[in-house]
Amino acid sequence: MPALLAVGLLLLAATPAPAQTFTFAWPTEPVQLDPAVVSDGPSLGLTYQVFEGLVRLRGSTTEIEPALAERWETSADGMVWTFHLRPNVRFHDGDPLDAAAVVWNVERWWKSSHPQHAIQLQAGQTFEYWDSLFGGPDERAVVSRVEAAGPRAVRITLRRPHAPLLASLAVPGLGIASPRAATRWGAEFGKHPVGTGAFRFGAWRPGEEVVLEANPDYWGARPKVARVVGRAIKDNAKRLAALRAGDIQGMEGLNPDDLEGVRREPTLSLLLRPPSTTGFVAFNFKVREFQDRRVRRAFAHALDKPAIVNALYGGMGLVARQLQPPALWGHAPDIPDDARDPATARDLLRQAGFPNGLDTLTWDDGRKEPLVLWYLPVSRPYFPVPRDIAQAMAADWAKAGIRVRLQTVDWAVYLERVQHGRLPLFMLGWIADHGDPDGCLCYVFCEPGAPNQGFYANRAVTELLVRARTLSSQAQRAPLYRRAAELLHEDAARLFLAHSQSPIVLSRRVTGYVPNPTGAEAFSTVELR
């Protein structure tokens, strides 16, 4: 995650007492602090304190409740939605939140002709959440029009009914930004974030910390701490040591071996999010060998997933057979898993033309190179110890004649290479953004051939998922998601490894922290004793 210049508002002159500062640590620094163009956990975790959406998730659930919109209504055909904004809400720069500001934000996410959209796109900043949740920019989007229907009323007109609209608007990536601040800073807005949230931006000291200050003019309940500090401590053990020493009061990411010790430690408390993540191995379909389903199935049959999950997830993991976690509706409970069978894996490789196994790959342009599994350089909820998990998978594959080398690179570079389809075989994962299956399956599989999804294309799956978006009834939609999961399993589209319960470890001094399945957690309710 790139180092950024320390910028922003001046820190308050008076330093709050230690009990007024809540310091939380992630494995990495945020990429930047404009929620519209990031997708990593630290960035979204911090921007969620600064920015707010029209709606949000209620407490520890995936239920929708009002946020900047105090109420809304929709037309009988589901094509027109009108949101009524709260009165007397201001951005941190003092500008009022009104309908014009919300329209400006929606058009920034949506329209390539919008000046701010164009500036950020030119700087390499993509509006990934908007594109994945609403179908893409411009005419590709399900939105056909957004307009002010009064000083505090926003009307959104759709091209077709879109069942997950409210759930999508609750995603932290769609936080409402100050138009004046974003216009002023252009592509640098992520270094100068201005929203309406309970905390306002204070400073960013690259390699050290991000500081947020309580917003004295917040429209809702005032935060219980005066300051939030976000830190990056890459190593799980060092992060835990910092918590034990009192240098931080909360952390995400825990070595599975430390779980039981944390449970017994009287000065610490452990919170587990419901299983709402999925770790998987993705194939790049620009590699000729991976275009053969028999090869992909050989990788699947060679893995002993239960052994890996039992050994390396510290009791926080469940074996995955699909992308959708079992805690969320739309999960397909009857999908069978590929039983570990090295002999079957070898036979599949022989059928595919690899009687001596596989240790090289061939790109579509004819380039050959060693077969490499790229693993994450940082701990993530879906891969708590990525190198150890990669080594375990490599050992299983070797027994079936699949010989992979292991390699990694800096996290920001890793994500950039994934985004542009440059990794041949790589570990990645998904974390629930909201409780609707669309945010899971459509996020990954609704754009056939997308570079950031390894160029995988399955038109039948995409058609099911796009159709499910147009239906208003959960009873009608759920079978479509289950069928899509079955097709992905039959195609061996991914190697789904594990769902995990993400651990949050806190000092016993901390009260009021409410874990959410999606990780959208407000620090404004946190109190230090």
Salt bridges, closest charged atoms under 4 A:
ASP34 OD2 - ARG108 NH1 2.90
GLU63 OE1 - ARG58 NH1 2.95
GLU65 OE2 - ARG56 NE 2.91
GLU65 OE1 - ARG58 NE 3.26
GLU70 OE2 - ARG152 NH1 3.95
GLU73 OE1 - ARG71 NH1 3.76
GLU73 OE2 - HIS84 NE2 2.90
ASP93 OD2 - ARG180 NH2 3.84
ASP95 OD2 - ARG180 NE 2.83
GLU107 OE2 - LYS111 NZ 3.44
GLU147 OE1 - ARG145 NH2 3.11
GLU147 OE2 - ARG155 NH1 3.55
GLU188 OE1 - LYS191 NZ 2.38
GLU209 OE2 - ARG205 NH1 2.53
GLU209 OE1 - ARG231 NE 3.26
GLU213 OE2 - ARG227 NE 3.09
GLU252 OE1 - ARG273 NH2 2.95
GLU260 OE2 - ARG263 NE 3.21
GLU265 OE1 - ARG244 NH2 2.96
ASP292 OD2 - ARG294 NH2 2.87
ASP337 OD1 - LYS305 NZ 3.00
ASP347 OD1 - ARG350 NH2 3.57
ASP359 OD2 - ARG403 NH2 3.51
ASP365 OD2 - ARG367 NE 2.78
GLU369 OE1 - ARG367 NH1 3.87
GLU416 OE2 - HIS420 ND1 3.16
GLU416 OE2 - ARG422 NH1 2.56
ASP436 OD1 - ARG477 NH2 2.84
ASP438 OD1 - ARG469 NE 2.51
GLU447 OE2 - ARG140 NH2 3.77
GLU486 OE1 - ARG483 NH1 3.15
GLU490 OE2 - ARG483 NH1 3.56
ASP491 OD1 - ARG296 NH2 3.02
GLU521 OE2 - ARG273 NE 2.60
